[in-house]
Amino acid sequence: MRDIEACSRAQQNKLYHMGVRDSIPRNPLSNASKVRDRCIYADFAPSLIQVARPHFSK
């Protein structure tokens, strides 16, 4: 969650143009992760790895 918070702060100008007006603090991220099923990440991770792999295999 620290990484998500740090990245959102680093890209705040881009996020602003996408409609995210404020930074994303850790507390709401933590609260959201408590109520969501972690199994969605099991489905999402392979897709994300497939997209990222060509960019990092060079």
Rosetta blueprint (number, residue, H / E / L):
1 M L
2 R H
3 D H
4 I H
5 E H
6 A H
7 C H
8 S H
9 R H
10 A H
11 Q L
12 Q H
13 N H
14 K H
15 L H
16 Y H
17 H H
18 M L
19 G L
20 V L
21 R L
22 D L
23 S L
24 I L
25 P L
26 R H
27 N H
28 P H
29 L H
30 S H
31 N H
32 A H
33 S H
34 K H
35 V H
36 R L
37 D L
38 R L
39 C H
40 I H
41 Y H
42 A H
43 D H
44 F H
45 A H
46 P H
47 S H
48 L H
49 I H
50 Q H
51 V H
52 A H
53 R H
54 P H
55 H H
56 F H
57 S L
58 K L
